[in-house]
Amino acid sequence: MLAFWQHGYESTSISDLTTAMGITAPSIYTAYGDKKHLFLEAVRRYVGQPNAIERSLFQARTAGEAARDMLIASAKAFTGKDTPRGCLLASATASVSKSSADVQASVAEIRRDIAAMLVKRIEKDIADQELPQSTDSELLAAMIIALIQGMSVLARDGVDRNVLIGMAETAMRAWPGFVATK
């Protein structure tokens, strides 16, 4: 996972992977079939269980708090001491060739799934009258996902964690009626 995160999908060689994993190339092919399937397994590990993401979104008091928590967690994850800077989902497939379009599509689908979970959480707040009926849940969720991806790029550029957290806090001012409680 860390090799793909650091170097990207296409730039990570089988040699890089065997070194990182401490196994032989035939072992990779036996266990995963090919580099693509190993990458997709690494992405699944990175993202975690979809039910855990959805559960955390619905455990927050409001959708705004859930979104803020996602942004802050992203800022921290993108600037970790033991991991490459940025987001694996953004970094690993930022520039892939046409031959890897299916890998890019798989990563994009994961982002869409996370956005859909956030939309569902926002719609719950609309139904519960925590957010105005006029709230566009899809655009609000898209704003959060776009900010997370942008924060990833800035983290790769070396932007400080506190700046990323400040961006998250500033973005939450655009959230309808959001008042930080933490």
C-alpha positions in Angstrom: 0.0 0.0 0.0 2.7 2.4 1.0 4.7 1.8 -2.3 1.6 2.6 -4.4 0.8 5.6 -2.2 4.4 7.0 -2.6 5.0 6.3 -6.3 1.6 5.9 -7.9 0.0 2.9 -9.5 1.9 2.9 -12.8 5.3 4.0 -11.4 5.4 1.3 -8.8 7.2 -1.7 -10.3 6.8 -5.3 -9.4 10.4 -5.0 -8.1 9.3 -2.2 -5.8 6.4 -4.3 -4.6 8.5 -7.4 -4.0 11.0 -5.3 -2.0 8.3 -3.6 0.0 6.5 -6.9 0.7 9.5 -9.1 1.2 8.2 -11.7 -1.2 9.0 -12.9 -4.7 7.3 -11.8 -7.9 5.7 -15.3 -8.4 4.2 -15.0 -4.9 2.5 -11.7 -5.9 1.1 -13.3 -9.0 0.0 -16.4 -7.1 -1.7 -14.4 -4.3 -3.2 -11.5 -6.3 -3.1 -12.5 -10.0 -1.5 -9.3 -11.2 -0.4 -5.8 -10.1 -3.8 -4.4 -10.7 -5.5 -6.7 -8.2 -2.8 -6.1 -5.7 -3.3 -2.4 -6.1 -7.1 -2.7 -5.7 -6.5 -4.8 -2.5 -4.2 -2.1 -1.2 -6.9 0.5 -1.9 -9.5 -1.5 0.0 -7.1 -1.7 2.9 -6.5 2.1 2.7 -10.2 3.0 2.5 -11.3 0.5 5.2 -14.7 -1.1 5.4 -17.5 0.9 3.7 -19.9 0.2 6.6 -17.3 1.7 9.0 -17.3 5.0 6.9 -21.1 5.1 6.8 -21.3 4.3 10.5 -19.0 7.1 11.4 -21.0 9.5 9.2 -24.2 8.6 11.0 -22.6 8.6 14.5 -21.9 12.2 14.2 -24.5 14.5 15.7 -25.0 16.3 12.3 -23.9 15.9 8.7 -21.9 19.0 9.2 -20.0 17.5 12.0 -19.5 14.3 10.0 -18.1 16.4 7.1 -15.9 18.4 9.4 -14.6 15.1 11.0 -13.8 13.8 7.5 -11.9 16.9 6.6 -9.9 17.0 9.8 -9.2 13.2 9.6 -8.0 13.7 6.0 -5.7 16.6 7.0 -4.1 14.4 9.7 -3.9 11.3 7.5 -2.4 13.3 4.6 0.4 14.6 6.8 1.2 11.5 8.8 4.8 10.9 10.0 4.7 7.2 8.9 3.0 7.5 5.6 3.5 9.3 2.3 1.9 12.7 2.1 -1.4 13.1 0.4 -4.2 10.6 -0.3 -3.5 7.2 -1.9 -6.7 7.5 -3.9 -5.6 10.9 -5.4 -1.9 10.2 -5.7 -1.8 6.7 -7.1 -4.0 7.3 -10.1 -3.6 11.1 -10.7 -1.9 10.5 -14.1 -2.5 7.0 -15.5 -2.4 6.0 -19.1 -5.3 4.7 -21.1 -4.1 1.1 -20.4 -4.8 1.8 -16.7 -8.2 3.4 -17.2 -10.0 0.6 -15.4 -7.9 1.2 -12.3 -8.7 4.9 -12.4 -12.4 4.0 -12.8 -12.2 1.7 -9.8 -10.7 4.5 -7.6 -13.3 7.0 -8.9 -16.0 4.6 -8.0 -14.7 4.5 -4.4 -14.8 8.3 -4.3 -18.4 8.2 -5.6 -19.4 5.7 -3.0 -18.0 7.8 -0.2 -19.8 10.9 -1.7 -23.0 8.9 -1.9 -22.7 8.0 1.8 -22.2 11.7 2.7 -25.2 12.6 0.5 -27.3 10.1 2.4 -26.2 11.6 5.7 -27.0 15.2 4.5 -30.4 14.1 3.3 -31.1 12.7 6.8 -30.4 16.1 8.2 -32.7 17.7 5.6 -35.4 15.3 6.5 -34.8 16.0 10.2 -34.9 19.7 9.5 -31.3 20.2 10.7 -30.6 21.6 7.2 -32.8 23.8 5.0 -35.0 22.0 2.5 -33.3 24.0 -0.2 -29.9 22.3 0.6 -28.4 20.6 -2.4 -27.0 17.4 -0.8 -25.1 16.3 -3.9 -23.3 19.7 -4.3 -22.5 19.9 -0.6 -21.1 16.4 -0.6 -19.1 17.2 -3.8 -17.6 20.2 -2.2 -16.3 18.1 0.7 -14.9 15.4 -1.6 -13.3 18.1 -3.8 -11.7 19.8 -0.8 -10.4 16.5 0.5 -8.8 15.8 -2.9 -7.4 19.3 -3.1 -6.0 19.0 0.4 -4.3 15.8 -0.7 -2.5 17.6 -3.6 -1.4 20.4 -1.2 -0.2 17.9 1.3 2.0 16.3 -1.4 3.3 19.8 -2.1 4.4 20.1 1.5 1.6 22.3 2.9 1.6 22.1 6.7 -1.1 20.1 8.6 -2.3 23.2 10.4 -2.9 24.9 7.1 -5.0 22.0 5.9 -7.0 21.9 9.1 -7.5 25.7 8.8 -8.8 25.1 5.2 -11.2 22.5 6.6 -12.5 24.9 9.3 -12.8 27.7 6.7 -14.8 25.5 4.3 -17.2 24.5 7.1 -18.3 28.2 7.2 -19.9 27.5 3.9 -22.0 24.7 5.3 -25.6 25.9 6.0 -26.0 26.7 9.7 -22.8 24.9 10.8 -21.6 25.7 14.3 -18.5 23.9 15.5 -19.2 22.1 18.8 -15.7 20.5 19.2 
